[in-house]
Amino acid sequence: SPLLSAAVWQIVQQGLVDHYGMLEEFVTMVTELVPELMSYSQRAQLILGLRARVCNIHRSFILS
């Protein structure tokens, strides 16, 4: 849906890491619906990168 896509894009643009779980779900949903959009390894790399960014932000917050 255009509304969901706009919300996801806003998360990316603003770097709202608290909502990266929703972004991960969106990537999974879209790539399951349109598998030729990206390869399995590209999807895995993107999802792992999102998770790593969330972990780094939370680790920085805890150490502050």
mmCIF file as Biopython writes it, N, C-alpha, C and O atoms, coordinates in Angstrom:
data_model
#
loop_
_atom_site.group_PDB
_atom_site.id
_atom_site.type_symbol
_atom_site.label_atom_id
_atom_site.label_alt_id
_atom_site.label_comp_id
_atom_site.label_asym_id
_atom_site.label_entity_id
_atom_site.label_seq_id
_atom_site.pdbx_PDB_ins_code
_atom_site.Cartn_x
_atom_site.Cartn_y
_atom_site.Cartn_z
_atom_site.occupancy
_atom_site.B_iso_or_equiv
_atom_site.auth_seq_id
_atom_site.auth_asym_id
_atom_site.pdbx_PDB_model_num
ATOM 1   N N  . SER A ? 1  ? 0.840  -1.194  0.000  1.0 0.0 1  A 1 
ATOM 2   C CA . SER A ? 1  ? 0.000  0.000   0.000  1.0 0.0 1  A 1 
ATOM 3   C C  . SER A ? 1  ? 0.878  1.247   0.000  1.0 0.0 1  A 1 
ATOM 4   O O  . SER A ? 1  ? 1.951  1.244   0.603  1.0 0.0 1  A 1 
ATOM 5   N N  . PRO A ? 2  ? 0.448  2.291   -0.654 1.0 0.0 2  A 1 
ATOM 6   C CA . PRO A ? 2  ? 1.229  3.530   -0.700 1.0 0.0 2  A 1 
ATOM 7   C C  . PRO A ? 2  ? 1.456  4.138   0.682  1.0 0.0 2  A 1 
ATOM 8   O O  . PRO A ? 2  ? 2.513  4.710   0.947  1.0 0.0 2  A 1 
ATOM 9   N N  . LEU A ? 3  ? 0.471  4.014   1.553  1.0 0.0 3  A 1 
ATOM 10  C CA . LEU A ? 3  ? 0.603  4.578   2.898  1.0 0.0 3  A 1 
ATOM 11  C C  . LEU A ? 3  ? 1.683  3.849   3.689  1.0 0.0 3  A 1 
ATOM 12  O O  . LEU A ? 3  ? 2.500  4.479   4.360  1.0 0.0 3  A 1 
ATOM 13  N N  . LEU A ? 4  ? 1.684  2.530   3.608  1.0 0.0 4  A 1 
ATOM 14  C CA . LEU A ? 4  ? 2.705  1.747   4.295  1.0 0.0 4  A 1 
ATOM 15  C C  . LEU A ? 4  ? 4.081  2.052   3.734  1.0 0.0 4  A 1 
ATOM 16  O O  . LEU A ? 4  ? 5.043  2.200   4.488  1.0 0.0 4  A 1 
ATOM 17  N N  . SER A ? 5  ? 4.179  2.148   2.418  1.0 0.0 5  A 1 
ATOM 18  C CA . SER A ? 5  ? 5.462  2.485   1.790  1.0 0.0 5  A 1 
ATOM 19  C C  . SER A ? 5  ? 5.962  3.845   2.241  1.0 0.0 5  A 1 
ATOM 20  O O  . SER A ? 5  ? 7.155  4.015   2.492  1.0 0.0 5  A 1 
ATOM 21  N N  . ALA A ? 6  ? 5.070  4.808   2.346  1.0 0.0 6  A 1 
ATOM 22  C CA . ALA A ? 6  ? 5.456  6.152   2.805  1.0 0.0 6  A 1 
ATOM 23  C C  . ALA A ? 6  ? 5.941  6.113   4.250  1.0 0.0 6  A 1 
ATOM 24  O O  . ALA A ? 6  ? 6.914  6.782   4.598  1.0 0.0 6  A 1 
ATOM 25  N N  . ALA A ? 7  ? 5.271  5.337   5.088  1.0 0.0 7  A 1 
ATOM 26  C CA . ALA A ? 7  ? 5.678  5.223   6.490  1.0 0.0 7  A 1 
ATOM 27  C C  . ALA A ? 7  ? 7.053  4.580   6.608  1.0 0.0 7  A 1 
ATOM 28  O O  . ALA A ? 7  ? 7.886  5.017   7.401  1.0 0.0 7  A 1 
ATOM 29  N N  . VAL A ? 8  ? 7.282  3.540   5.814  1.0 0.0 8  A 1 
ATOM 30  C CA . VAL A ? 8  ? 8.576  2.865   5.835  1.0 0.0 8  A 1 
ATOM 31  C C  . VAL A ? 8  ? 9.673  3.806   5.350  1.0 0.0 8  A 1 
ATOM 32  O O  . VAL A ? 8  ? 10.755 3.852   5.934  1.0 0.0 8  A 1 
ATOM 33  N N  . TRP A ? 9  ? 9.401  4.550   4.295  1.0 0.0 9  A 1 
ATOM 34  C CA . TRP A ? 9  ? 10.395 5.493   3.771  1.0 0.0 9  A 1 
ATOM 35  C C  . TRP A ? 9  ? 10.721 6.557   4.817  1.0 0.0 9  A 1 
ATOM 36  O O  . TRP A ? 9  ? 11.876 6.967   4.935  1.0 0.0 9  A 1 
ATOM 37  N N  . GLN A ? 10 ? 9.740  7.004   5.566  1.0 0.0 10 A 1 
ATOM 38  C CA . GLN A ? 10 ? 9.976  8.000   6.617  1.0 0.0 10 A 1 
ATOM 39  C C  . GLN A ? 10 ? 10.875 7.420   7.706  1.0 0.0 10 A 1 
ATOM 40  O O  . GLN A ? 10 ? 11.737 8.124   8.232  1.0 0.0 10 A 1 
ATOM 41  N N  . ILE A ? 11 ? 10.688 6.169   8.042  1.0 0.0 11 A 1 
ATOM 42  C CA . ILE A ? 11 ? 11.544 5.502   9.031  1.0 0.0 11 A 1 
ATOM 43  C C  . ILE A ? 11 ? 12.987 5.512   8.556  1.0 0.0 11 A 1 
ATOM 44  O O  . ILE A ? 11 ? 13.900 5.808   9.326  1.0 0.0 11 A 1 
ATOM 45  N N  . VAL A ? 12 ? 13.190 5.188   7.291  1.0 0.0 12 A 1 
ATOM 46  C CA . VAL A ? 12 ? 14.543 5.157   6.720  1.0 0.0 12 A 1 
ATOM 47  C C  . VAL A ? 12 ? 15.151 6.551   6.708  1.0 0.0 12 A 1 
ATOM 48  O O  . VAL A ? 12 ? 16.281 6.736   7.158  1.0 0.0 12 A 1 
ATOM 49  N N  . GLN A ? 13 ? 14.415 7.530   6.199  1.0 0.0 13 A 1 
ATOM 50  C CA . GLN A ? 13 ? 14.943 8.892   6.085  1.0 0.0 13 A 1 
ATOM 51  C C  . GLN A ? 13 ? 15.310 9.483   7.439  1.0 0.0 13 A 1 
ATOM 52  O O  . GLN A ? 13 ? 16.336 10.151  7.571  1.0 0.0 13 A 1 
ATOM 53  N N  . GLN A ? 14 ? 14.478 9.241   8.442  1.0 0.0 14 A 1 
ATOM 54  C CA . GLN A ? 14 ? 14.696 9.842   9.755  1.0 0.0 14 A 1 
ATOM 55  C C  . GLN A ? 14 ? 15.566 8.983   10.667 1.0 0.0 14 A 1 
ATOM 56  O O  . GLN A ? 14 ? 15.920 9.405   11.768 1.0 0.0 14 A 1 
ATOM 57  N N  . GLY A ? 15 ? 15.910 7.784   10.211 1.0 0.0 15 A 1 
ATOM 58  C CA . GLY A ? 15 ? 16.755 6.908   11.016 1.0 0.0 15 A 1 
ATOM 59  C C  . GLY A ? 15 ? 16.097 6.489   12.317 1.0 0.0 15 A 1 
ATOM 60  O O  . GLY A ? 15 ? 16.760 6.415   13.351 1.0 0.0 15 A 1 
ATOM 61  N N  . LEU A ? 16 ? 14.813 6.218   12.276 1.0 0.0 16 A 1 
ATOM 62  C CA . LEU A ? 16 ? 14.053 5.856   13.478 1.0 0.0 16 A 1 
ATOM 63  C C  . LEU A ? 16 ? 14.284 4.388   13.807 1.0 0.0 16 A 1 
ATOM 64  O O  . LEU A ? 16 ? 13.466 3.530   13.475 1.0 0.0 16 A 1 
ATOM 65  N N  . VAL A ? 17 ? 15.412 4.108   14.466 1.0 0.0 17 A 1 
ATOM 66  C CA . VAL A ? 17 ? 15.804 2.719   14.703 1.0 0.0 17 A 1 
ATOM 67  C C  . VAL A ? 17 ? 14.815 1.956   15.570 1.0 0.0 17 A 1 
ATOM 68  O O  . VAL A ? 17 ? 14.773 0.727   15.504 1.0 0.0 17 A 1 
ATOM 69  N N  . ASP A ? 18 ? 14.027 2.637   16.373 1.0 0.0 18 A 1 
ATOM 70  C CA . ASP A ? 18 ? 13.027 1.945   17.185 1.0 0.0 18 A 1 
ATOM 71  C C  . ASP A ? 18 ? 11.972 1.270   16.316 1.0 0.0 18 A 1 
ATOM 72  O O  . ASP A ? 18 ? 11.274 0.365   16.774 1.0 0.0 18 A 1 
ATOM 73  N N  . HIS A ? 19 ? 11.856 1.703   15.073 1.0 0.0 19 A 1 
ATOM 74  C CA . HIS A ? 19 ? 10.858 1.154   14.159 1.0 0.0 19 A 1 
ATOM 75  C C  . HIS A ? 19 ? 11.476 0.268   13.083 1.0 0.0 19 A 1 
ATOM 76  O O  . HIS A ? 19 ? 10.803 -0.086  12.115 1.0 0.0 19 A 1 
ATOM 77  N N  . TYR A ? 20 ? 12.742 -0.091  13.239 1.0 0.0 20 A 1 
ATOM 78  C CA . TYR A ? 20 ? 13.394 -0.918  12.228 1.0 0.0 20 A 1 
ATOM 79  C C  . TYR A ? 20 ? 12.799 -2.316  12.157 1.0 0.0 20 A 1 
ATOM 80  O O  . TYR A ? 20 ? 12.921 -2.983  11.129 1.0 0.0 20 A 1 
ATOM 81  N N  . GLY A ? 21 ? 12.150 -2.777  13.238 1.0 0.0 21 A 1 
ATOM 82  C CA . GLY A ? 21 ? 11.462 -4.062  13.192 1.0 0.0 21 A 1 
ATOM 83  C C  . GLY A ? 21 ? 10.364 -4.047  12.154 1.0 0.0 21 A 1 
ATOM 84  O O  . GLY A ? 21 ? 10.176 -5.017  11.420 1.0 0.0 21 A 1 
ATOM 85  N N  . MET A ? 22 ? 9.634  -2.937  12.093 1.0 0.0 22 A 1 
ATOM 86  C CA . MET A ? 22 ? 8.584  -2.794  11.093 1.0 0.0 22 A 1 
ATOM 87  C C  . MET A ? 22 ? 9.201  -2.760  9.694  1.0 0.0 22 A 1 
ATOM 88  O O  . MET A ? 22 ? 8.651  -3.327  8.749  1.0 0.0 22 A 1 
ATOM 89  N N  . LEU A ? 23 ? 10.328 -2.101  9.575  1.0 0.0 23 A 1 
ATOM 90  C CA . LEU A ? 23 ? 11.020 -2.037  8.291  1.0 0.0 23 A 1 
ATOM 91  C C  . LEU A ? 23 ? 11.467 -3.429  7.851  1.0 0.0 23 A 1 
ATOM 92  O O  . LEU A ? 23 ? 11.355 -3.785  6.678  1.0 0.0 23 A 1 
ATOM 93  N N  . GLU A ? 24 ? 11.969 -4.206  8.797  1.0 0.0 24 A 1 
ATOM 94  C CA . GLU A ? 24 ? 12.381 -5.579  8.484  1.0 0.0 24 A 1 
ATOM 95  C C  . GLU A ? 24 ? 11.186 -6.410  8.018  1.0 0.0 24 A 1 
ATOM 96  O O  . GLU A ? 24 ? 11.300 -7.173  7.059  1.0 0.0 24 A 1 
ATOM 97  N N  . GLU A ? 25 ? 10.054 -6.269  8.681  1.0 0.0 25 A 1 
ATOM 98  C CA . GLU A ? 25 ? 8.846  -6.991  8.275  1.0 0.0 25 A 1 
ATOM 99  C C  . GLU A ? 25 ? 8.406  -6.570  6.874  1.0 0.0 25 A 1 
ATOM 100 O O  . GLU A ? 25 ? 7.975  -7.405  6.079  1.0 0.0 25 A 1 
ATOM 101 N N  . PHE A ? 26 ? 8.514  -5.284  6.575  1.0 0.0 26 A 1 
ATOM 102 C CA . PHE A ? 26 ? 8.142  -4.778  5.261  1.0 0.0 26 A 1 
ATOM 103 C C  . PHE A ? 26 ? 9.035  -5.369  4.177  1.0 0.0 26 A 1 
ATOM 104 O O  . PHE A ? 26 ? 8.549  -5.816  3.139  1.0 0.0 26 A 1 
ATOM 105 N N  . VAL A ? 27 ? 10.341 -5.368  4.423  1.0 0.0 27 A 1 
ATOM 106 C CA . VAL A ? 27 ? 11.285 -5.931  3.447  1.0 0.0 27 A 1 
ATOM 107 C C  . VAL A ? 27 ? 10.974 -7.403  3.211  1.0 0.0 27 A 1 
ATOM 108 O O  . VAL A ? 27 ? 10.965 -7.865  2.070  1.0 0.0 27 A 1 
ATOM 109 N N  . THR A ? 28 ? 10.721 -8.133  4.282  1.0 0.0 28 A 1 
ATOM 110 C CA . THR A ? 28 ? 10.402 -9.556  4.160  1.0 0.0 28 A 1 
ATOM 111 C C  . THR A ? 28 ? 9.119  -9.761  3.359  1.0 0.0 28 A 1 
ATOM 112 O O  . THR A ? 28 ? 9.068  -10.608 2.466  1.0 0.0 28 A 1 
ATOM 113 N N  . MET A ? 29 ? 8.094  -8.993  3.676  1.0 0.0 29 A 1 
ATOM 114 C CA . MET A ? 29 ? 6.816  -9.126  2.993  1.0 0.0 29 A 1 
ATOM 115 C C  . MET A ? 29 ? 6.951  -8.821  1.494  1.0 0.0 29 A 1 
ATOM 116 O O  . MET A ? 29 ? 6.467  -9.575  0.650  1.0 0.0 29 A 1 
ATOM 117 N N  . VAL A ? 30 ? 7.612  -7.714  1.185  1.0 0.0 30 A 1 
ATOM 118 C CA . VAL A ? 30 ? 7.737  -7.305  -0.218 1.0 0.0 30 A 1 
ATOM 119 C C  . VAL A ? 30 ? 8.574  -8.307  -1.008 1.0 0.0 30 A 1 
ATOM 120 O O  . VAL A ? 30 ? 8.233  -8.646  -2.141 1.0 0.0 30 A 1 
ATOM 121 N N  . THR A ? 31 ? 9.660  -8.777  -0.419 1.0 0.0 31 A 1 
ATOM 122 C CA . THR A ? 31 ? 10.516 -9.708  -1.161 1.0 0.0 31 A 1 
ATOM 123 C C  . THR A ? 31 ? 9.885  -11.096 -1.277 1.0 0.0 31 A 1 
ATOM 124 O O  . THR A ? 31 ? 10.244 -11.854 -2.179 1.0 0.0 31 A 1 
ATOM 125 N N  . GLU A ? 32 ? 8.959  -11.444 -0.391 1.0 0.0 32 A 1 
ATOM 126 C CA . GLU A ? 32 ? 8.222  -12.692 -0.552 1.0 0.0 32 A 1 
ATOM 127 C C  . GLU A ? 32 ? 7.182  -12.552 -1.669 1.0 0.0 32 A 1 
ATOM 128 O O  . GLU A ? 32 ? 6.932  -13.498 -2.416 1.0 0.0 32 A 1 
ATOM 129 N N  . LEU A ? 33 ? 6.580  -11.360 -1.773 1.0 0.0 33 A 1 
ATOM 130 C CA . LEU A ? 33 ? 5.599  -11.113 -2.826 1.0 0.0 33 A 1 
ATOM 131 C C  . LEU A ? 33 ? 6.249  -10.949 -4.190 1.0 0.0 33 A 1 
ATOM 132 O O  . LEU A ? 33 ? 5.696  -11.368 -5.208 1.0 0.0 33 A 1 
ATOM 133 N N  . VAL A ? 34 ? 7.439  -10.330 -4.203 1.0 0.0 34 A 1 
ATOM 134 C CA . VAL A ? 34 ? 8.164  -10.064 -5.456 1.0 0.0 34 A 1 
ATOM 135 C C  . VAL A ? 34 ? 9.592  -10.580 -5.285 1.0 0.0 34 A 1 
ATOM 136 O O  . VAL A ? 34 ? 10.511 -9.789  -5.070 1.0 0.0 34 A 1 
ATOM 137 N N  . PRO A ? 35 ? 9.790  -11.898 -5.377 1.0 0.0 35 A 1 
ATOM 138 C CA . PRO A ? 35 ? 11.100 -12.490 -5.095 1.0 0.0 35 A 1 
ATOM 139 C C  . PRO A ? 35 ? 12.228 -11.994 -5.997 1.0 0.0 35 A 1 
ATOM 140 O O  . PRO A ? 35 ? 13.390 -11.999 -5.591 1.0 0.0 35 A 1 
ATOM 141 N N  . GLU A ? 36 ? 11.898 -11.564 -7.222 1.0 0.0 36 A 1 
ATOM 142 C CA . GLU A ? 36 ? 12.959 -11.103 -8.121 1.0 0.0 36 A 1 
ATOM 143 C C  . GLU A ? 36 ? 13.454 -9.695  -7.786 1.0 0.0 36 A 1 
ATOM 144 O O  . GLU A ? 36 ? 14.372 -9.185  -8.428 1.0 0.0 36 A 1 
ATOM 145 N N  . LEU A ? 37 ? 12.847 -9.078  -6.788 1.0 0.0 37 A 1 
ATOM 146 C CA . LEU A ? 37 ? 13.249 -7.729  -6.387 1.0 0.0 37 A 1 
ATOM 147 C C  . LEU A ? 37 ? 14.683 -7.695  -5.871 1.0 0.0 37 A 1 
ATOM 148 O O  . LEU A ? 37 ? 15.441 -6.772  -6.169 1.0 0.0 37 A 1 
ATOM 149 N N  . MET A ? 38 ? 15.044 -8.715  -5.093 1.0 0.0 38 A 1 
ATOM 150 C CA . MET A ? 38 ? 16.432 -8.836  -4.635 1.0 0.0 38 A 1 
ATOM 151 C C  . MET A ? 38 ? 16.697 -10.301 -4.330 1.0 0.0 38 A 1 
ATOM 152 O O  . MET A ? 38 ? 15.779 -11.080 -4.073 1.0 0.0 38 A 1 
ATOM 153 N N  . SER A ? 39 ? 17.968 -10.653 -4.364 1.0 0.0 39 A 1 
ATOM 154 C CA . SER A ? 39 ? 18.323 -12.048 -4.106 1.0 0.0 39 A 1 
ATOM 155 C C  . SER A ? 39 ? 18.192 -12.344 -2.612 1.0 0.0 39 A 1 
ATOM 156 O O  . SER A ? 39 ? 18.087 -11.440 -1.784 1.0 0.0 39 A 1 
ATOM 157 N N  . TYR A ? 40 ? 18.201 -13.632 -2.298 1.0 0.0 40 A 1 
ATOM 158 C CA . TYR A ? 40 ? 18.115 -14.039 -0.894 1.0 0.0 40 A 1 
ATOM 159 C C  . TYR A ? 40 ? 19.280 -13.451 -0.097 1.0 0.0 40 A 1 
ATOM 160 O O  . TYR A ? 40 ? 19.090 -12.980 1.024  1.0 0.0 40 A 1 
ATOM 161 N N  . SER A ? 41 ? 20.478 -13.478 -0.670 1.0 0.0 41 A 1 
ATOM 162 C CA . SER A ? 41 ? 21.647 -12.958 0.057  1.0 0.0 41 A 1 
ATOM 163 C C  . SER A ? 41 ? 21.557 -11.444 0.241  1.0 0.0 41 A 1 
ATOM 164 O O  . SER A ? 41 ? 21.980 -10.931 1.277  1.0 0.0 41 A 1 
ATOM 165 N N  . GLN A ? 42 ? 21.015 -10.719 -0.741 1.0 0.0 42 A 1 
ATOM 166 C CA . GLN A ? 42 ? 20.836 -9.271  -0.587 1.0 0.0 42 A 1 
ATOM 167 C C  . GLN A ? 42 ? 19.834 -8.971  0.525  1.0 0.0 42 A 1 
ATOM 168 O O  . GLN A ? 42 ? 20.048 -8.080  1.348  1.0 0.0 42 A 1 
ATOM 169 N N  . ARG A ? 43 ? 18.738 -9.728  0.536  1.0 0.0 43 A 1 
ATOM 170 C CA . ARG A ? 43 ? 17.722 -9.542  1.575  1.0 0.0 43 A 1 
ATOM 171 C C  . ARG A ? 43 ? 18.306 -9.844  2.953  1.0 0.0 43 A 1 
ATOM 172 O O  . ARG A ? 43 ? 18.089 -9.090  3.901  1.0 0.0 43 A 1 
ATOM 173 N N  . ALA A ? 44 ? 19.041 -10.940 3.063  1.0 0.0 44 A 1 
ATOM 174 C CA . ALA A ? 44 ? 19.656 -11.306 4.341  1.0 0.0 44 A 1 
ATOM 175 C C  . ALA A ? 44 ? 20.633 -10.235 4.805  1.0 0.0 44 A 1 
ATOM 176 O O  . ALA A ? 44 ? 20.669 -9.889  5.986  1.0 0.0 44 A 1 
ATOM 177 N N  . GLN A ? 45 ? 21.429 -9.710  3.871  1.0 0.0 45 A 1 
ATOM 178 C CA . GLN A ? 45 ? 22.399 -8.676  4.211  1.0 0.0 45 A 1 
ATOM 179 C C  . GLN A ? 45 ? 21.696 -7.407  4.686  1.0 0.0 45 A 1 
ATOM 180 O O  . GLN A ? 45 ? 22.142 -6.775  5.644  1.0 0.0 45 A 1 
ATOM 181 N N  . LEU A ? 46 ? 20.610 -7.031  4.030  1.0 0.0 46 A 1 
ATOM 182 C CA . LEU A ? 46 ? 19.854 -5.855  4.430  1.0 0.0 46 A 1 
ATOM 183 C C  . LEU A ? 46 ? 19.264 -6.033  5.824  1.0 0.0 46 A 1 
ATOM 184 O O  . LEU A ? 46 ? 19.362 -5.135  6.660  1.0 0.0 46 A 1 
ATOM 185 N N  . ILE A ? 47 ? 18.657 -7.177  6.074  1.0 0.0 47 A 1 
ATOM 186 C CA . ILE A ? 47 ? 18.037 -7.425  7.377  1.0 0.0 47 A 1 
ATOM 187 C C  . ILE A ? 47 ? 19.089 -7.483  8.477  1.0 0.0 47 A 1 
ATOM 188 O O  . ILE A ? 47 ? 18.886 -6.925  9.555  1.0 0.0 47 A 1 
ATOM 189 N N  . LEU A ? 48 ? 20.195 -8.143  8.222  1.0 0.0 48 A 1 
ATOM 190 C CA . LEU A ? 48 ? 21.265 -8.193  9.225  1.0 0.0 48 A 1 
ATOM 191 C C  . LEU A ? 48 ? 21.843 -6.807  9.487  1.0 0.0 48 A 1 
ATOM 192 O O  . LEU A ? 48 ? 22.191 -6.482  10.622 1.0 0.0 48 A 1 
ATOM 193 N N  . GLY A ? 49 ? 21.945 -5.991  8.444  1.0 0.0 49 A 1 
ATOM 194 C CA . GLY A ? 49 ? 22.421 -4.619  8.621  1.0 0.0 49 A 1 
ATOM 195 C C  . GLY A ? 49 ? 21.476 -3.796  9.488  1.0 0.0 49 A 1 
ATOM 196 O O  . GLY A ? 49 ? 21.924 -3.021  10.332 1.0 0.0 49 A 1 
ATOM 197 N N  . LEU A ? 50 ? 20.173 -3.961  9.285  1.0 0.0 50 A 1 
ATOM 198 C CA . LEU A ? 50 ? 19.187 -3.256  10.113 1.0 0.0 50 A 1 
ATOM 199 C C  . LEU A ? 50 ? 19.311 -3.693  11.567 1.0 0.0 50 A 1 
ATOM 200 O O  . LEU A ? 50 ? 19.316 -2.863  12.477 1.0 0.0 50 A 1 
ATOM 201 N N  . ARG A ? 51 ? 19.412 -4.998  11.776 1.0 0.0 51 A 1 
ATOM 202 C CA . ARG A ? 51 ? 19.542 -5.512  13.149 1.0 0.0 51 A 1 
ATOM 203 C C  . ARG A ? 51 ? 20.816 -5.012  13.817 1.0 0.0 51 A 1 
ATOM 204 O O  . ARG A ? 51 ? 20.808 -4.667  14.999 1.0 0.0 51 A 1 
ATOM 205 N N  . ALA A ? 52 ? 21.910 -4.972  13.062 1.0 0.0 52 A 1 
ATOM 206 C CA . ALA A ? 52 ? 23.177 -4.491  13.614 1.0 0.0 52 A 1 
ATOM 207 C C  . ALA A ? 52 ? 23.084 -3.019  14.002 1.0 0.0 52 A 1 
ATOM 208 O O  . ALA A ? 52 ? 23.614 -2.600  15.030 1.0 0.0 52 A 1 
ATOM 209 N N  . ARG A ? 53 ? 22.409 -2.250  13.172 1.0 0.0 53 A 1 
ATOM 210 C CA . ARG A ? 53 ? 22.266 -0.826  13.483 1.0 0.0 53 A 1 
ATOM 211 C C  . ARG A ? 53 ? 21.466 -0.624  14.768 1.0 0.0 53 A 1 
ATOM 212 O O  . ARG A ? 53 ? 21.806 0.230   15.587 1.0 0.0 53 A 1 
ATOM 213 N N  . VAL A ? 54 ? 20.414 -1.401  14.941 1.0 0.0 54 A 1 
ATOM 214 C CA . VAL A ? 54 ? 19.615 -1.318  16.161 1.0 0.0 54 A 1 
ATOM 215 C C  . VAL A ? 54 ? 20.461 -1.704  17.363 1.0 0.0 54 A 1 
ATOM 216 O O  . VAL A ? 54 ? 20.415 -1.033  18.394 1.0 0.0 54 A 1 
ATOM 217 N N  . CYS A ? 55 ? 21.233 -2.780  17.243 1.0 0.0 55 A 1 
ATOM 218 C CA . CYS A ? 55 ? 22.080 -3.225  18.348 1.0 0.0 55 A 1 
ATOM 219 C C  . CYS A ? 55 ? 23.121 -2.165  18.701 1.0 0.0 55 A 1 
ATOM 220 O O  . CYS A ? 55 ? 23.380 -1.915  19.878 1.0 0.0 55 A 1 
ATOM 221 N N  . ASN A ? 56 ? 23.713 -1.548  17.690 1.0 0.0 56 A 1 
ATOM 222 C CA . ASN A ? 56 ? 24.730 -0.517  17.942 1.0 0.0 56 A 1 
ATOM 223 C C  . ASN A ? 56 ? 24.130 0.693   18.634 1.0 0.0 56 A 1 
ATOM 224 O O  . ASN A ? 56 ? 24.751 1.257   19.535 1.0 0.0 56 A 1 
ATOM 225 N N  . ILE A ? 57 ? 22.943 1.099   18.232 1.0 0.0 57 A 1 
ATOM 226 C CA . ILE A ? 57 ? 22.281 2.250   18.854 1.0 0.0 57 A 1 
ATOM 227 C C  . ILE A ? 57 ? 21.958 1.934   20.304 1.0 0.0 57 A 1 
ATOM 228 O O  . ILE A ? 57 ? 22.205 2.757   21.186 1.0 0.0 57 A 1 
ATOM 229 N N  . HIS A ? 58 ? 21.407 0.748   20.566 1.0 0.0 58 A 1 
ATOM 230 C CA . HIS A ? 58 ? 21.061 0.380   21.936 1.0 0.0 58 A 1 
ATOM 231 C C  . HIS A ? 58 ? 22.313 0.224   22.794 1.0 0.0 58 A 1 
ATOM 232 O O  . HIS A ? 58 ? 22.310 0.596   23.967 1.0 0.0 58 A 1 
ATOM 233 N N  . ARG A ? 59 ? 23.378 -0.319  22.220 1.0 0.0 59 A 1 
ATOM 234 C CA . ARG A ? 59 ? 24.633 -0.473  22.969 1.0 0.0 59 A 1 
ATOM 235 C C  . ARG A ? 59 ? 25.199 0.901   23.325 1.0 0.0 59 A 1 
ATOM 236 O O  . ARG A ? 59 ? 25.673 1.104   24.443 1.0 0.0 59 A 1 
ATOM 237 N N  . SER A ? 60 ? 25.153 1.840   22.388 1.0 0.0 60 A 1 
ATOM 238 C CA . SER A ? 60 ? 25.648 3.199   22.646 1.0 0.0 60 A 1 
ATOM 239 C C  . SER A ? 60 ? 24.827 3.876   23.736 1.0 0.0 60 A 1 
ATOM 240 O O  . SER A ? 60 ? 25.368 4.602   24.570 1.0 0.0 60 A 1 
ATOM 241 N N  . PHE A ? 61 ? 23.524 3.636   23.724 1.0 0.0 61 A 1 
ATOM 242 C CA . PHE A ? 61 ? 22.649 4.238   24.721 1.0 0.0 61 A 1 
ATOM 243 C C  . PHE A ? 61 ? 22.951 3.679   26.112 1.0 0.0 61 A 1 
ATOM 244 O O  . PHE A ? 61 ? 22.983 4.427   27.089 1.0 0.0 61 A 1 
ATOM 245 N N  . ILE A ? 62 ? 23.170 2.382   26.198 1.0 0.0 62 A 1 
ATOM 246 C CA . ILE A ? 62 ? 23.454 1.733   27.487 1.0 0.0 62 A 1 
ATOM 247 C C  . ILE A ? 62 ? 24.795 2.209   28.035 1.0 0.0 62 A 1 
ATOM 248 O O  . ILE A ? 62 ? 24.926 2.418   29.241 1.0 0.0 62 A 1 
ATOM 249 N N  . LEU A ? 63 ? 25.787 2.384   27.177 1.0 0.0 63 A 1 
ATOM 250 C CA . LEU A ? 63 ? 27.120 2.783   27.626 1.0 0.0 63 A 1 
ATOM 251 C C  . LEU A ? 63 ? 27.215 4.269   27.970 1.0 0.0 63 A 1 
ATOM 252 O O  . LEU A ? 63 ? 28.189 4.700   28.589 1.0 0.0 63 A 1 
ATOM 253 N N  . SER A ? 64 ? 26.226 5.044   27.581 1.0 0.0 64 A 1 
ATOM 254 C CA . SER A ? 64 ? 26.253 6.487   27.855 1.0 0.0 64 A 1 
ATOM 255 C C  . SER A ? 64 ? 25.928 6.802   29.291 1.0 0.0 64 A 1 
ATOM 256 O O  . SER A ? 64 ? 25.910 7.970   29.679 1.0 0.0 64 A 1 
#
